[in-house]
Amino acid sequence: MLILEVLTERGELRFTRLSELVPGISYKMLTQTLRLMEREGLIARTVHPVVPPKVEYKLTELGLSLGAAFVGVWMWAERTWQGRAGTRRFRSKVRALVSRP
């Protein structure tokens, strides 16, 4: 879920930059998640034939449409929990539940 959010906001990113923008994710988990998202058609992986290797990731149309679907969830959460102290905790829990493989 966080990867989807970051790629929606930032566009095409290299692996290292993506790992910096997704808090608390290990390289191994990021690699596994990106591979799964690529297999499912949510992201496109572009390998540039340069030294050192340059690999970039961006959302496909399918990935963008999934991101658009989550906007509704975030808007609902903001409306429902606006002004409550637990909003950040709630948002973190929703992200954790949605991003489970």
Helices and strands as residue ranges (DSSP letters): H 2-10, E 13-14, H 15-21, H 27-39, E 43-48, E 54-59, H 61-81, H 87-98
